[in-house]
Amino acid sequence: MSRTTELGTAPVHKLLWKYALPAIIAMTVSSLYNIVDSIYIGHGCGALALGALTVAKPFMDICAAFGSLVGVGASSLLAIYLGEKDYDHANRVLGNVIVLNIILSAVVMVVGLIWLDPILMAFGASKDTLLFAHEYMEIILYGNILTHIYFGLNAMLRSAGHPRFSMAATIVAVVINIILDPIFIFALGMGVRGAALATVISQGVAVIWQFTKFTDKNELVRFHRGIWRLNRHITSRALAIGMSPFLYNIAHCFVVIIINNQLKNFGGDMAIASYGVINRLTFVFAMMVMGLNQGMQPIAGYNYGARQYDRVLRSFYLTCAYATGVMGIVFFLGECCPELVTRMFTHDPVLIAQTIKPMRIICSTMLIIGFQMVTGNLFTSIGKAGKSIFLSLTRQVLYLIPLTIWMPMLFADPLDGVWWAIPVSDALAAITAVIVLLTARKYFVPAK
């Protein structure tokens, strides 16, 4: 009880660090694993395998999007119920998360396995990268149920007042993954299949770890009889709130598909591999911002439910400031050290040479991305699905997809147009976020 009520009483800056720091550590460790995984695959399986991983990533993101549809929405709803002191519905949210994740993940697995190769070809796979991408995604899809439950329960742990336990679950998964990667890839000669199998096994161990907390009878939010039946009110609200990150991830996947195909048309497999390297740099720091967002989410949700709007805004302003600082590091690395960053992933001189210029282009607007990410998360945290969905789609659908198709026509080298479409979209999305935020001040004014 004390872990949840402190969300409405303790100083906001201390709460933000208490909840955000474990999430940042967890997300950073997780993103560093993705870098290590890419390094293992790049050096152990070759540049084409690294390109195949880039092709497979949007498919993985689609699978994760269904998990975020349930997990993020339910965790925001849990925080709001706890702020309202509605503990019965809070526990029912937990049971509904498990049931919904099992249903959705099973559907995604079956559909993905049936149409795996056509999906990968649509995502930009060539005849040279298709085999690698197929081998990787086949294993990932078989373990999709574990992945959904793992991410869903981690989100619930944070909202239930256990940010450190959530962090520990992530670290457990990452450490096991890093240990298993070289064993499966190199020692057992399993290649990209080994990398995927290591991911699934590590997440399965983490799920067992998470269950130990939610089966503890001393916990306010825990598994018990009567919470497993799907509740229409809970599921509809959770899915509505979670629709924003879901649509963002889906839109991002289609953007990556379009970008991958444009890169394949104008630059070939090496251009796709370059995009993969840049994505992994930005992904590390974007995950840190997501960690800040995860720390802000229970604070904003609880205090919005408790109608303490000044604390909601304070958590938002602090998170924006920290997020801008984090993305400033990406700006520095991308502009000043692009060759050094690229050499972390590959020794291929062609890939290194082709990555330096696009990395500088894409990183040019990193200083404003943090604000846009935090603003979208604010509306998710307080249950304002409409504005959250709109902000999640502006960058991807409204700006990036049209610009990725149109801007190559403006450049002598069409490949440059693909690269420049990304920072231009970031700038336009940040401006849109400012406008939406200014029009939403009514949500934070106490009713008279």
C-alpha positions as CSV (number, residue, x, y, z in Angstrom):
1,M,0.0,0.0,0.0
2,S,2.8,2.5,0.9
3,R,4.5,1.8,-2.4
4,T,1.5,3.1,-4.3
5,T,0.3,6.0,-2.0
6,E,3.8,7.6,-2.1
7,L,3.1,8.4,-5.8
8,G,0.7,11.1,-4.6
9,T,2.7,12.4,-1.6
10,A,6.5,12.1,-2.1
11,P,8.5,14.9,-3.9
12,V,8.0,14.5,-7.7
13,H,11.7,14.8,-8.6
14,K,12.6,12.0,-6.1
15,L,9.8,9.8,-7.3
16,L,10.8,10.3,-10.9
17,W,14.3,9.1,-10.2
18,K,13.1,6.3,-8.0
19,Y,10.8,5.0,-10.8
20,A,12.8,6.1,-13.9
21,L,16.3,5.1,-12.8
22,P,15.5,1.4,-12.6
23,A,13.6,1.6,-15.9
24,I,16.5,3.5,-17.5
25,I,19.0,0.9,-16.3
26,A,16.7,-1.9,-17.5
27,M,16.1,-0.3,-20.9
28,T,19.8,0.7,-21.4
29,V,20.9,-2.8,-20.5
30,S,18.3,-4.2,-22.9
31,S,19.4,-1.9,-25.7
32,L,23.0,-2.7,-25.0
33,Y,22.1,-6.3,-25.4
34,N,20.7,-5.5,-28.8
35,I,24.0,-3.9,-29.7
36,V,25.9,-6.9,-28.4
37,D,23.6,-9.2,-30.3
38,S,24.2,-7.3,-33.5
39,I,28.0,-7.4,-32.9
40,Y,27.8,-11.2,-32.5
41,I,25.7,-11.6,-35.6
42,G,27.8,-9.1,-37.6
43,H,31.1,-10.7,-36.8
44,G,29.9,-14.3,-36.5
45,C,27.5,-14.4,-39.5
46,G,28.6,-11.5,-41.8
47,A,27.3,-8.2,-43.1
48,L,24.3,-9.9,-44.9
49,A,23.1,-11.4,-41.7
50,L,23.3,-8.0,-40.1
51,G,21.2,-6.6,-43.0
52,A,18.8,-9.5,-42.5
53,L,18.4,-8.5,-38.8
54,T,17.5,-5.0,-39.9
55,V,14.9,-6.4,-42.3
56,A,13.5,-8.7,-39.5
57,K,13.3,-5.8,-37.0
58,P,10.0,-4.3,-38.2
59,F,8.4,-7.7,-38.0
60,M,9.6,-8.1,-34.5
61,D,8.3,-4.6,-33.7
62,I,4.9,-5.6,-35.0
63,C,4.9,-8.6,-32.7
64,A,6.0,-6.3,-29.8
65,A,3.3,-3.8,-30.8
66,F,0.5,-6.2,-29.8
67,G,2.3,-6.7,-26.5
68,S,2.4,-2.9,-25.9
69,L,-1.3,-2.7,-26.9
70,V,-2.0,-4.7,-23.8
71,G,0.9,-4.0,-21.5
72,V,1.2,-0.2,-21.7
73,G,-2.6,0.4,-21.7
74,A,-3.1,-1.9,-18.8
75,S,-0.3,-0.5,-16.7
76,S,-1.6,3.1,-17.2
77,L,-5.1,1.9,-16.2
78,L,-3.6,0.1,-13.2
79,A,-1.9,3.4,-12.0
80,I,-5.2,5.3,-12.5
81,Y,-7.2,2.7,-10.5
82,L,-4.6,2.8,-7.7
83,G,-4.9,6.6,-7.6
84,E,-8.6,6.2,-7.3
85,K,-8.2,3.6,-4.5
86,D,-10.1,1.0,-6.6
87,Y,-8.1,-2.0,-5.7
88,D,-10.6,-4.6,-7.0
89,H,-10.4,-3.3,-10.5
90,A,-6.6,-2.9,-10.2
91,N,-6.2,-6.7,-9.5
92,R,-8.6,-7.6,-12.3
93,V,-6.4,-5.6,-14.7
94,L,-3.5,-7.9,-13.8
95,G,-5.5,-11.0,-14.7
96,N,-6.8,-9.5,-17.9
97,V,-3.2,-8.7,-19.0
98,I,-2.2,-12.3,-18.9
99,V,-5.3,-13.6,-20.7
100,L,-5.2,-10.9,-23.4
101,N,-1.5,-11.4,-24.0
102,I,-1.9,-15.1,-24.5
103,I,-4.7,-14.7,-27.0
104,L,-3.1,-12.0,-29.1
105,S,0.4,-13.5,-29.1
106,A,-1.0,-16.9,-30.2
107,V,-2.8,-15.2,-33.1
108,V,0.4,-13.3,-34.1
109,M,2.5,-16.4,-34.0
110,V,0.2,-18.5,-36.2
111,V,-0.3,-15.7,-38.8
112,G,3.4,-14.9,-38.8
113,L,4.5,-18.5,-39.3
114,I,2.1,-19.1,-42.2
115,W,3.1,-16.0,-44.2
116,L,6.7,-15.5,-42.9
117,D,8.6,-15.3,-46.2
118,P,6.1,-13.0,-48.0
119,I,6.1,-10.7,-45.0
120,L,9.9,-10.6,-44.9
121,M,10.1,-9.9,-48.7
122,A,7.6,-7.1,-48.2
123,F,9.8,-5.7,-45.4
124,G,12.8,-5.4,-47.8
125,A,14.5,-8.9,-47.7
126,S,16.4,-9.8,-50.8
127,K,17.3,-13.3,-52.0
128,D,20.6,-12.9,-50.2
129,T,19.1,-11.9,-46.8
130,L,15.8,-13.9,-46.8
131,L,17.3,-17.1,-45.4
132,F,18.9,-15.3,-42.4
133,A,15.8,-13.3,-41.7
134,H,13.6,-16.4,-41.9
135,E,15.7,-18.5,-39.6
136,Y,15.8,-15.7,-37.0
137,M,12.1,-14.8,-37.1
138,E,10.9,-18.4,-37.0
139,I,12.4,-18.9,-33.6
140,I,11.2,-15.5,-32.3
141,L,7.6,-16.3,-33.4
142,Y,7.5,-19.7,-31.6
143,G,8.5,-17.8,-28.4
144,N,6.1,-14.9,-29.0
145,I,3.8,-15.8,-26.0
146,L,6.7,-15.5,-23.6
147,T,7.8,-12.2,-25.1
148,H,4.3,-10.7,-24.7
149,I,3.9,-11.9,-21.1
150,Y,7.4,-10.7,-20.2
151,F,6.8,-7.1,-21.4
152,G,3.3,-7.0,-20.1
153,L,4.2,-8.0,-16.6
154,N,7.2,-5.7,-16.5
155,A,4.9,-2.7,-17.2
156,M,2.5,-3.9,-14.5
157,L,5.4,-4.2,-12.0
158,R,6.3,-0.5,-12.4
159,S,2.7,0.6,-11.9
160,A,2.3,-1.6,-8.9
161,G,5.2,0.1,-7.2
162,H,8.1,-2.3,-8.0
163,P,10.4,-0.4,-10.4
164,R,13.5,-2.2,-9.1
165,F,12.0,-5.6,-9.5
166,S,11.0,-4.7,-13.0
167,M,14.6,-3.7,-13.6
168,A,15.9,-6.9,-12.1
169,A,13.7,-9.0,-14.4
170,T,15.1,-7.2,-17.4
171,I,18.7,-7.5,-16.3
172,V,18.1,-11.3,-15.7
173,A,16.9,-11.7,-19.2
174,V,19.7,-9.6,-20.7
175,V,22.5,-11.3,-18.8
176,I,21.2,-14.8,-19.7
177,N,20.9,-13.7,-23.3
178,I,24.4,-12.3,-23.5
179,I,25.8,-15.6,-22.0
180,L,23.8,-17.8,-24.4
181,D,24.5,-15.8,-27.5
182,P,28.2,-16.8,-28.1
183,I,27.4,-20.3,-27.0
184,F,24.7,-20.8,-29.5
185,I,26.1,-18.7,-32.3
186,F,29.8,-19.7,-32.2
187,A,30.3,-22.8,-30.0
188,L,27.2,-24.7,-31.3
189,G,27.4,-23.1,-34.8
190,M,23.7,-22.2,-34.8
191,G,24.2,-18.8,-36.4
192,V,21.2,-16.4,-36.4
193,R,18.9,-19.2,-35.1
194,G,21.1,-19.3,-32.0
195,A,20.7,-15.6,-31.4
196,A,16.9,-15.9,-31.6
197,L,16.8,-19.0,-29.4
198,A,18.9,-17.2,-26.7
199,T,16.4,-14.3,-26.7
200,V,13.4,-16.6,-26.2
201,I,15.0,-18.7,-23.5
202,S,16.1,-15.6,-21.6
203,Q,12.6,-14.1,-21.7
204,G,11.1,-17.3,-20.4
205,V,13.4,-17.3,-17.4
206,A,12.4,-13.6,-16.7
207,V,8.7,-14.5,-16.8
208,I,9.3,-17.1,-14.1
209,W,11.1,-14.4,-12.1
210,Q,8.1,-12.0,-12.5
211,F,5.6,-14.6,-11.4
212,T,7.3,-14.9,-8.0
213,K,6.3,-11.3,-7.3
214,F,2.7,-11.5,-8.4
215,T,2.1,-14.7,-6.5
216,D,3.2,-13.1,-3.2
217,K,0.2,-13.0,-0.9
218,N,1.6,-9.8,0.8
219,E,1.3,-7.8,-2.4
220,L,-1.6,-5.4,-3.0
221,V,-1.7,-6.4,-6.7
222,R,-1.3,-10.1,-7.2
223,F,-2.7,-13.3,-8.9
224,H,-5.7,-14.8,-7.2
225,R,-9.0,-16.5,-8.0
226,G,-11.6,-14.3,-9.8
227,I,-9.3,-12.0,-11.8
228,W,-8.9,-14.1,-14.9
229,R,-12.3,-13.6,-16.6
230,L,-12.0,-10.9,-19.3
231,N,-13.9,-7.8,-18.2
232,R,-15.3,-5.7,-21.0
233,H,-14.8,-2.4,-19.2
234,I,-11.2,-3.1,-18.3
235,T,-10.2,-4.6,-21.6
236,S,-11.8,-1.8,-23.7
237,R,-10.2,1.0,-21.6
238,A,-6.8,-0.8,-21.5
239,L,-6.9,-1.4,-25.3
240,A,-8.0,2.2,-26.0
241,I,-5.1,3.6,-23.9
242,G,-2.6,1.1,-25.3
243,M,-3.8,1.9,-28.9
244,S,-1.3,4.9,-29.0
245,P,1.9,2.9,-28.6
246,F,0.4,0.1,-30.6
247,L,-0.3,2.3,-33.6
248,Y,3.0,4.0,-33.1
249,N,4.8,0.7,-33.4
250,I,2.7,-0.5,-36.3
251,A,3.3,2.8,-38.1
252,H,7.0,2.6,-37.4
253,C,7.1,-0.9,-38.9
254,F,5.5,0.3,-42.1
255,V,7.9,3.2,-42.2
256,V,10.8,0.9,-41.8
257,I,9.4,-1.3,-44.6
258,I,9.1,1.7,-46.9
259,I,12.6,3.0,-45.9
260,N,14.1,-0.5,-46.3
261,N,12.6,-0.8,-49.8
262,Q,13.7,2.7,-50.8
263,L,17.2,2.0,-49.5
264,K,17.2,-1.3,-51.4
265,N,16.1,0.5,-54.6
266,F,18.7,3.3,-54.3
267,G,21.5,1.8,-52.3
268,G,21.2,-2.0,-52.1
269,D,21.7,-4.3,-49.1
270,M,24.6,-2.2,-47.8
271,A,22.4,0.9,-47.4
272,I,19.9,-1.3,-45.4
273,A,22.8,-2.5,-43.2
274,S,23.9,1.2,-42.7
275,Y,20.4,2.0,-41.5
276,G,20.6,-0.9,-39.1
277,V,23.8,0.4,-37.6
278,I,22.3,3.9,-37.2
279,N,19.2,2.5,-35.7
280,R,21.1,0.7,-33.1
281,L,22.9,3.8,-32.0
282,T,19.7,5.8,-31.7
283,F,17.9,2.9,-30.2
284,V,20.2,2.8,-27.1
285,F,19.4,6.4,-26.2
286,A,15.7,6.2,-27.3
287,M,15.4,3.3,-24.8
288,M,16.8,5.6,-22.1
289,V,14.0,8.1,-22.9
290,M,11.5,5.3,-22.8
291,G,12.9,4.4,-19.4
292,L,12.2,8.0,-18.3
293,N,8.7,7.7,-19.8
294,Q,8.1,4.5,-17.9
295,G,9.2,6.2,-14.7
296,M,6.9,9.2,-15.4
297,Q,3.9,7.0,-16.3
298,P,2.8,5.7,-12.9
299,I,3.5,9.1,-11.3
300,A,1.4,11.0,-13.9
301,G,-1.3,8.3,-14.0
302,Y,-1.7,8.0,-10.2
303,N,-1.8,11.8,-9.7
304,Y,-4.2,12.3,-12.6
305,G,-6.5,9.8,-11.0
306,A,-6.1,11.6,-7.6
307,R,-6.7,15.0,-9.4
308,Q,-3.4,16.4,-8.3
309,Y,-2.7,18.0,-11.7
310,D,0.3,20.2,-10.6
311,R,2.2,17.0,-9.8
312,V,1.3,15.5,-13.2
313,L,2.8,18.6,-15.0
314,R,5.8,18.7,-12.7
315,S,6.6,15.1,-13.7
316,F,6.2,16.0,-17.3
317,Y,8.5,19.0,-17.3
318,L,11.2,17.1,-15.4
319,T,11.0,14.2,-17.8
320,C,11.3,16.5,-20.8
321,A,14.4,18.1,-19.5
322,Y,16.1,14.8,-18.8
323,A,15.0,13.4,-22.2
324,T,16.5,16.3,-24.0
325,G,19.9,15.8,-22.3
326,V,19.9,12.1,-23.2
327,M,19.2,12.7,-26.9
328,G,21.9,15.4,-26.8
329,I,24.4,12.6,-26.4
330,V,23.2,10.9,-29.6
331,F,23.5,14.2,-31.4
332,F,27.2,14.5,-30.3
333,L,28.1,10.9,-31.1
334,G,26.4,10.9,-34.5
335,E,27.8,14.3,-35.6
336,C,31.4,13.9,-34.1
337,C,32.1,10.2,-34.0
338,P,30.2,8.4,-36.8
339,E,33.1,6.2,-38.0
340,L,34.0,5.1,-34.4
341,V,30.4,4.1,-33.8
342,T,30.1,2.2,-37.0
343,R,33.4,0.2,-36.3
344,M,31.7,-1.2,-33.2
345,F,29.4,-3.2,-35.5
346,T,31.6,-4.2,-38.5
347,H,35.1,-4.2,-40.0
348,D,33.6,-4.1,-43.5
349,P,35.3,-0.9,-45.1
350,V,32.4,-0.4,-47.6
351,L,29.8,-0.5,-44.9
352,I,31.8,1.9,-42.7
353,A,32.3,4.4,-45.5
354,Q,28.6,4.3,-46.5
355,T,27.3,4.8,-42.9
356,I,29.2,8.0,-41.9
357,K,27.2,10.5,-44.0
358,P,23.6,9.2,-43.2
359,M,24.5,9.0,-39.5
360,R,25.3,12.7,-39.4
361,I,22.1,13.5,-41.3
362,I,19.8,11.4,-39.1
363,C,21.3,12.6,-35.9
364,S,21.0,16.3,-36.8
365,T,17.6,16.7,-35.0
366,M,18.2,14.4,-32.0
367,L,17.9,17.3,-29.6
368,I,14.2,17.7,-30.2
369,I,13.1,14.1,-30.3
370,G,13.0,13.6,-26.5
371,F,10.3,16.2,-26.1
372,Q,8.1,14.7,-28.7
373,M,8.4,11.2,-27.2
374,V,7.6,12.5,-23.6
375,T,4.6,14.5,-24.8
376,G,3.0,11.5,-26.4
377,N,3.6,9.4,-23.3
378,L,2.0,12.1,-21.1
379,F,-1.4,11.6,-22.8
380,T,-1.0,7.8,-22.7
381,S,-0.3,8.0,-18.9
382,I,-3.4,10.0,-18.1
383,G,-5.7,7.9,-20.3
384,K,-6.3,10.5,-23.1
385,A,-6.2,8.0,-25.9
386,G,-7.2,10.3,-28.8
387,K,-4.4,12.8,-28.4
388,S,-1.9,10.1,-27.6
389,I,-2.9,8.2,-30.8
390,F,-2.7,11.4,-32.9
391,L,0.8,12.2,-31.6
392,S,2.0,8.7,-32.1
393,L,1.0,8.8,-35.8
394,T,2.0,12.3,-36.8
395,R,5.7,11.6,-37.2
396,Q,5.3,8.2,-38.9
397,V,2.1,8.4,-41.0
398,L,1.6,12.2,-41.5
399,Y,5.2,13.1,-42.2
400,L,7.7,10.3,-42.6
401,I,5.9,8.0,-45.0
402,P,5.1,10.8,-47.6
403,L,8.5,12.4,-47.2
404,T,10.4,9.1,-47.7
405,I,8.5,8.6,-51.0
406,W,8.7,12.2,-52.2
407,M,12.1,13.6,-51.0
408,P,14.3,11.3,-53.1
409,M,12.9,13.1,-56.2
410,L,14.4,16.4,-55.0
411,F,18.0,15.2,-54.8
412,A,20.6,14.3,-57.4
413,D,21.3,11.2,-55.4
414,P,17.9,9.8,-54.4
415,L,19.5,8.0,-51.5
416,D,20.2,11.4,-49.8
417,G,16.5,12.2,-50.0
418,V,15.7,9.0,-48.1
419,W,18.1,9.9,-45.3
420,W,16.9,13.6,-45.1
421,A,13.3,12.5,-44.8
422,I,14.0,11.2,-41.3
423,P,15.2,14.4,-39.6
424,V,12.7,16.6,-41.4
425,S,9.9,14.4,-40.1
426,D,11.3,14.7,-36.6
427,A,11.3,18.5,-36.7
428,L,7.7,18.6,-38.0
429,A,6.5,16.1,-35.3
430,A,8.1,18.2,-32.5
431,I,6.3,21.3,-33.7
432,T,3.0,19.4,-33.8
433,A,3.6,18.2,-30.2
434,V,4.0,21.8,-29.0
435,I,0.6,22.7,-30.7
436,V,-1.2,19.7,-29.2
437,L,0.2,20.4,-25.7
438,L,-0.9,24.0,-25.8
439,T,-4.5,23.0,-26.7
440,A,-4.7,20.4,-23.9
441,R,-4.2,22.7,-20.9
442,K,-7.9,22.1,-19.9
443,Y,-7.0,18.6,-18.8
444,F,-4.9,20.0,-16.0
445,V,-7.3,22.6,-14.5
446,P,-9.2,21.4,-11.4
447,A,-13.0,21.3,-11.9
448,K,-14.9,24.1,-10.0
